[in-house]
């Protein structure tokens, strides 16, 4: 066990012992403690490259966790969320299985906060430690960072400024794609204004710098790991979102426009016989004026009735050597949100799960509540590359476009999810993708399938 793991285990032990008894005389108005058990399992069936075996992924994990909030003083609160995790994965081709399992302690949140920094600025709060950062659509960031954050929150004007990174424990999120950002530092800034009731406009900025080695040639990594290239990137964007009632219905809208600039690398990755991958070579790239847009509209006939949604997202692509006008979505974005109902899922498609880069996506959604807090939703996706290139930034295994056609394909999701009872949440997803002309000649099977089950109980 490493020093960091011993350090985290010590924190977990001390806090768990101290919280039930410390400061008892102050009362428990701000003290909360909740245990939870979470089970999650998925199976992914990827494309089959011509002359190769079809790649599959199967995994299941169980988490026993504790969420707590404790009053340290009249001004300061401690926020805490940790869990013990047991994880098993099988990543294989049909004739070459590779099973792995592990158990570990995961710190999701551990920070202190003061809702009022100064009597002169009563709306300014401070948060220090590991905390969750998530923007309106999880389009720019949805992750946990060890950071210091200043937040100003009034009825009409809100802003936040934060700086931090991930100093330990990359095992966060859904344990499906392990993005190691321990070498990265982020500066986040957001300003928004409520110009009309429930209608917001705003601007945001995100800067990422990492200290990854410039030359990672020859580095091996597992199939489900996402490797970070050396980068110095800046995202700047404007956004607007809100909702308005019309009779017995409601229209919800959101729109974001972003520009990317900076320096990064393109990593050329090859696959080993045991399904692991390695970096064969790299190319330094300068990104300038890459643009992306995301527009979504949702119509609800009633607050608990049939709903329809439309989403268009597009990002520029380029293959002009070392200087690109291509947009790359931040690696810490998840593209997961509650679209129509009460369950968060990947709104660009669960099976393909693409990042918005060199891609145009049109999505139609429809849903209906099976109960006030449990929904059935379906989504249809149409994908097309901005420029036909022989690679696509997506998490599904076995993707090898031919670079001759931009017609990536179509996807379909069926999602059941929400609250079963007051203390129980569940989600079941069936998702498929059917490749288009972009995979002709390079794949023998152009379909992708995904099944996911997630169940959580609080006690």
C-alpha positions in Angstrom: 0.0 0.0 0.0 1.4 3.4 -1.0 1.9 6.4 1.3 -1.2 8.1 -0.2 -3.3 5.1 0.5 -2.2 4.9 4.1 -2.8 8.7 4.4 -6.4 8.4 3.1 -7.1 5.3 5.3 -6.0 7.3 8.4 -8.2 10.2 7.5 -11.2 7.9 6.9 -10.6 6.1 10.3 -10.2 9.3 12.3 -13.2 11.1 10.7 -15.5 8.1 11.1 -14.7 7.8 14.8 -14.7 11.5 15.5 -17.9 12.6 13.7 -20.5 10.8 15.9 -19.1 12.3 19.2 -17.2 15.5 18.5 -18.8 18.9 19.3 -21.9 17.3 20.7 -22.7 20.4 22.7 -23.2 22.4 19.5 -26.3 20.5 18.5 -26.8 18.6 15.2 -28.8 21.1 13.1 -26.2 21.0 10.3 -25.0 17.4 10.9 -26.1 14.7 8.5 -24.8 11.2 7.9 -26.0 8.6 5.3 -24.7 5.2 4.4 -25.3 3.8 0.9 -24.8 0.6 -1.0 -24.3 0.8 -4.8 -24.2 -2.0 -7.3 -23.3 -1.4 -11.0 -22.7 -3.7 -13.9 -22.3 -3.3 -17.6 -21.5 -5.3 -20.7 -20.1 -3.7 -23.9 -19.8 -5.5 -27.2 -17.6 -3.5 -29.6 -17.0 -3.5 -33.3 -15.0 -6.3 -35.0 -12.1 -5.2 -37.1 -11.5 -7.0 -40.4 -9.3 -10.0 -39.6 -9.5 -9.6 -35.8 -11.6 -10.9 -32.9 -14.5 -8.9 -31.6 -13.6 -7.0 -28.4 -15.9 -7.2 -25.4 -15.9 -5.6 -21.9 -17.8 -6.9 -18.8 -17.5 -5.4 -15.3 -19.3 -5.2 -12.0 -18.6 -3.2 -8.9 -20.1 -2.8 -5.5 -19.6 0.2 -3.3 -20.3 0.7 0.4 -20.1 4.3 1.2 -20.7 7.0 3.8 -21.8 10.6 3.1 -21.6 13.1 5.9 -21.8 16.7 6.7 -20.6 18.0 10.1 -20.5 21.4 11.8 -17.0 22.2 12.8 -17.9 25.6 14.1 -20.8 28.1 13.5 -19.1 29.2 10.3 -17.4 26.0 8.9 -18.8 22.7 7.7 -17.0 19.4 6.8 -18.3 17.5 3.8 -17.3 13.9 3.4 -18.1 11.1 1.0 -16.0 7.9 0.9 -16.6 4.3 -0.1 -15.0 0.9 -0.1 -15.0 -0.5 -3.6 -14.8 -4.0 -4.9 -14.4 -4.2 -8.7 -14.1 -7.0 -11.2 -13.5 -6.6 -15.0 -13.2 -9.0 -17.9 -11.8 -7.3 -21.0 -11.2 -9.8 -23.8 -11.5 -11.1 -27.3 -13.4 -14.4 -27.4 -10.2 -16.5 -27.6 -8.1 -14.3 -25.2 -9.7 -13.5 -21.9 -8.1 -11.1 -19.4 -9.8 -10.9 -16.0 -8.8 -8.5 -13.2 -10.2 -7.6 -9.8 -9.3 -5.2 -7.1 -10.6 -3.6 -3.8 -9.7 -0.1 -2.6 -10.8 2.9 -0.7 -12.1 5.8 -2.7 -12.4 9.4 -1.5 -15.1 11.2 -3.6 -15.5 14.3 -1.4 -13.5 15.6 1.5 -13.6 19.4 1.9 -14.5 22.2 4.3 -16.6 25.2 3.5 -17.7 28.5 4.9 -20.9 30.0 3.5 -19.8 33.5 4.5 -16.2 34.5 4.0 -16.7 38.1 5.3 -19.4 40.1 6.9 -18.7 42.7 4.2 -19.5 40.2 1.4 -22.2 38.0 2.8 -22.8 36.2 -0.5 -19.2 35.0 -0.9 -18.4 31.4 0.2 -15.2 29.4 0.2 -14.7 25.6 -0.3 -11.3 23.9 0.2 -10.5 20.2 -0.5 -11.8 17.4 -2.8 -15.2 18.5 -4.2 -17.4 17.8 -7.3 -17.3 20.3 -10.2 -20.1 20.0 -12.7 -21.4 22.6 -15.1 -25.0 22.8 -16.4 -24.8 20.0 -18.9 -21.6 18.3 -17.7 -20.3 19.5 -21.1 -17.1 21.1 -19.9 -16.4 19.4 -16.6 -17.9 16.7 -14.4 -15.3 15.4 -12.0 -13.8 15.6 -8.5 -10.8 17.9 -8.0 -8.7 18.8 -5.0 -9.2 22.6 -5.2 -9.9 25.9 -3.6 -13.1 27.5 -4.8 -14.6 30.9 -4.2 -18.3 31.1 -5.0 -20.5 34.2 -5.1 -24.2 33.5 -5.1 -27.0 36.0 -5.2 -30.5 35.8 -6.7 -29.5 37.4 -10.0 -25.7 37.3 -10.2 -23.5 34.3 -9.6 -19.9 33.5 -10.2 -17.2 31.0 -9.2 -13.5 30.8 -9.4 -11.5 27.6 -8.7 -8.0 26.2 -9.0 -6.9 22.6 -8.4 -6.2 19.2 -9.7 -6.2 15.5 -8.6 -3.4 15.0 -6.2 -4.2 11.3 -5.4 -6.6 8.5 -6.4 -7.6 8.4 -10.0 -10.3 5.8 -9.2 -13.3 8.1 -9.3 -16.4 8.2 -11.4 -18.1 5.1 -12.8 -14.9 2.9 -12.8 -15.5 2.3 -16.5 -12.9 4.6 -18.1 -10.0 5.5 -15.8 -8.9 9.0 -16.8 -5.7 9.8 -14.9 -5.5 13.5 -14.4 -3.0 13.5 -11.5 -0.6 15.4 -13.7 -3.1 18.1 -14.6 -4.0 21.4 -13.0 -7.2 23.3 -13.8 -8.4 26.9 -13.5 -12.1 27.3 -13.8 -14.1 30.5 -14.0 -17.8 31.0 -14.5 -20.1 34.1 -14.4 -23.9 33.9 -15.0 -26.7 36.3 -14.7 -30.5 35.6 -14.3 -31.8 38.2 -16.6 -35.4 37.0 -16.2 -37.0 34.5 -13.9 -35.5 31.0 -14.6 -33.5 32.4 -17.6 -29.7 32.6 -17.4 -26.9 33.9 -19.6 -23.2 33.5 -18.8 -19.6 33.1 -19.8 -17.0 30.6 -18.7 -13.4 29.8 -19.1 -11.4 26.6 -18.4 -7.6 26.3 -18.5 -5.8 22.9 -18.3 -2.1 22.4 -18.0 -0.4 19.1 -17.3 3.1 17.8 -16.7 2.9 14.6 -18.7 6.2 13.7 -20.4 6.4 15.1 -24.0 7.6 11.8 -25.4 5.5 8.8 -24.1 6.4 6.6 -27.1 6.4 2.9 -26.1 4.2 3.4 -23.0 1.8 0.4 -22.4 -1.7 0.8 -20.9 -4.9 -1.2 -20.5 -7.7 -1.1 -23.1 -10.1 0.8 -20.9 -7.5 3.4 -19.7 -7.6 6.9 -21.3 -4.1 8.3 -21.8 -3.6 12.1 -21.5 -1.3 13.8 -24.0 0.9 16.7 -22.9 -1.2 19.8 -23.3 -1.7 23.5 -22.5 -5.3 24.2 -23.4 -7.8 27.0 -23.0 -11.6 26.8 -23.5 -13.7 30.0 -23.6 -17.5 29.9 -24.0 -20.9 31.6 -23.7 -24.1 29.9 -22.6 -27.8 30.5 -22.1 -30.4 28.3 -20.6 -33.8 28.5 -19.0 -37.4 27.4 -19.1 -40.8 28.9 -19.7 -44.3 27.7 -19.1 -46.9 27.7 -21.9 -50.4 26.8 -20.6 -50.1 23.3 -19.3 -46.7 22.7 -21.0 -43.2 23.9 -20.5 -40.3 24.6 -22.9 -36.8 24.1 -21.6 -33.8 25.3 -23.6 -30.0 25.5 -23.4 -27.3 26.6 -25.8 -23.5 26.7 -25.5 -20.8 28.1 -27.9 -17.2 27.4 -27.2 -13.7 28.1 -28.7 -10.5 26.2 -28.0 -6.9 27.2 -28.4 -3.6 25.9 -27.1 -1.0 23.2 -27.6 -1.4 19.4 -27.4 -0.3 16.2 -29.0 -1.8 13.5 -31.2 -0.9 10.1 -29.9 -0.7 7.3 -32.4 -1.8 4.1 -30.5 -1.4 0.5 -31.5 -2.8 -2.7 -30.0 -0.7 -5.6 -28.5 -1.7 -9.3 -28.9 -2.9 -9.4 -25.3 -5.4 -6.5 -26.0 -3.3 -3.9 -24.1 -2.3 -0.8 -26.1 0.8 1.2 -26.5 1.9 4.6 -27.8 3.7 4.0 -31.1 4.5 7.7 -31.9 3.3 11.3 -31.3 2.9 14.6 -33.1 2.9 18.0 -31.5 -0.1 20.1 -32.5 -1.2 23.7 -32.1 -5.0 24.3 -31.7 -6.4 27.6 -32.8 -10.0 28.7 -33.1 -11.6 25.3 -32.9 -15.3 25.8 -32.3 -18.2 23.8 -30.9 -21.9 24.3 -30.3 -24.5 22.5 -28.4 -28.2 23.4 -28.6 -31.1 21.5 -26.9 -34.8 22.0 -26.7 -37.2 20.0 -24.5 -41.0 20.2 -24.5 -43.1 18.8 -21.6 -46.8 18.7 -22.1 -47.3 18.7 -18.4 -44.9 18.5 -15.4 -45.6 14.8 -15.2 -46.5 14.0 -18.8 -45.1 13.0 -22.2 -41.9 14.9 -23.1 -40.0 15.4 -26.4 -36.5 16.7 -26.9 -34.1 17.8 -29.7 -30.4 18.2 -29.5 -27.8 19.4 -32.1 -24.1 19.4 -31.3 -21.3 20.1 -33.7 -17.5 20.5 -33.4 -14.9 21.5 -36.0 -12.4 19.1 -37.3 -9.1 19.5 -39.1 -6.2 17.3 -40.2 -3.8 20.0 -41.3 -0.6 18.6 -39.6 0.7 20.5 -36.6 -1.7 23.5 -36.8 -5.3 22.7 -36.3 -8.6 24.5 -36.1 -10.1 21.5 -34.4 -12.2 21.4 -31.3 -11.5 18.8 -28.6 -13.9 18.5 -25.7 -12.3 18.6 -22.2 -11.4 15.2 -21.0 -13.1 15.9 -17.6 -16.5 16.3 -19.3 -18.9 13.4 -19.0 -21.8 14.4 -21.2 -24.2 12.9 -18.6 -27.3 14.7 -17.3 -31.0 14.3 -16.6 -32.4 14.9 -20.1 -36.2 14.4 -19.7 -36.7 12.6 -16.4 -34.9 11.8 -13.2 -32.0 9.6 -14.4 -28.5 10.8 -15.6 -27.2 9.1 -18.7 -24.9 9.9 -21.7 -27.0 12.2 -23.9 -24.7 11.7 -26.9 -25.4 8.0 -26.9 -24.5 5.3 -24.4 -23.1 2.7 -26.8 -20.8 5.0 -28.8 -20.1 7.5 -26.0 -18.3 10.1 -28.1 -16.5 13.2 -27.1 -17.5 16.2 -29.1 -14.6 16.6 -31.5 -14.8 16.6 -35.4 -18.3 15.5 -35.1 -22.0 16.5 -35.7 -24.7 14.8 -33.7 -28.4 15.1 -34.1 -30.5 13.6 -31.3 -34.2 13.1 -30.8 -35.6 12.0 -27.5 -39.0 11.0 -26.1 -40.0 10.0 -22.6 -42.8 9.3 -20.2 -43.0 9.0 -16.4 -43.9 5.6 -15.2 -44.3 7.1 -11.8 -43.6 10.7 -10.5 -39.9 9.9 -10.1 -39.2 7.0 -12.5 -39.0 7.5 -16.2 -38.8 5.6 -19.5 -36.8 7.5 -22.1 -35.6 6.7 -25.6 -33.1 8.6 -27.8 -32.1 8.3 -31.4 -28.7 9.7 -32.6 -27.3 10.5 -36.0 -23.5 10.9 -36.2 -21.4 12.5 -38.9 -17.8 13.6 -39.0 -17.0 17.2 -39.8 -14.0 16.0 -41.8 -13.6 12.3 -42.8 -10.6 11.1 -40.6 -9.4 7.6 -39.7 -10.1 8.1 -36.0 -12.9 9.2 -33.7 -12.8 10.4 -30.1 -15.1 7.9 -28.5 -14.9 5.5 -25.6 -16.4 2.4 -27.3 -13.8 -0.3 -28.1 -12.8 -1.3 -31.6 -13.5 2.0 -33.5 -11.5 2.3 -36.8 -13.1 4.7 -39.3 -11.8 4.4 -42.9 -11.1 8.1 -43.3 -13.0 8.1 -46.6 -16.5 8.8 -45.5 -17.9 11.0 -42.7 -21.0 8.9 -42.2 -20.3 7.5 -38.8 -23.7 5.9 -38.1 -26.8 5.8 -35.9 -27.5 5.1 -32.3 -30.5 4.1 -30.2 -30.9 4.2 -26.4 -33.6 2.9 -24.1 -33.4 4.1 -20.5 -35.4 3.2 -17.5 -34.3 5.1 -14.4 -35.1 7.2 -11.4 -36.3 6.7 -7.8 -38.0 3.5 -6.9 -38.7 4.4 -3.3 -37.6 7.2 -1.0 -34.2 5.5 -0.3 -33.7 3.5 -3.5 -32.5 4.5 -7.0 -32.3 2.3 -10.1 -31.3 2.5 -13.7 -31.4 0.0 -16.7 -30.0 1.0 -20.1 -30.1 -0.9 -23.4 -28.1 0.9 -26.2 -27.0 0.1 -29.7 -25.0 1.7 -32.5 -24.9 0.8 -36.2 -21.9 2.0 -38.1 -22.2 3.8 -41.4 -20.1 4.1 -44.5 -17.2 5.4 -42.4 -16.5 1.7 -41.4 -16.8 0.1 -44.8 -13.7 -2.0 -45.6 -12.1 -1.9 -42.2 -14.7 -3.7 -40.0 -16.4 -7.0 -40.5 -19.1 -6.2 -37.9 -20.2 -2.6 -37.6 -22.5 -2.9 -34.6 -22.0 -2.0 -30.9 -24.2 -3.0 -28.0 -24.3 -1.9 -24.4 -26.3 -3.1 -21.4 -26.0 -1.3 -18.0 -27.6 -1.9 -14.6 -27.2 0.4 -11.6 -28.9 0.1 -8.2 -28.4 2.2 -5.1 -30.0 2.1 -1.7 -29.5 4.6 1.2 -29.8 3.6 4.8 
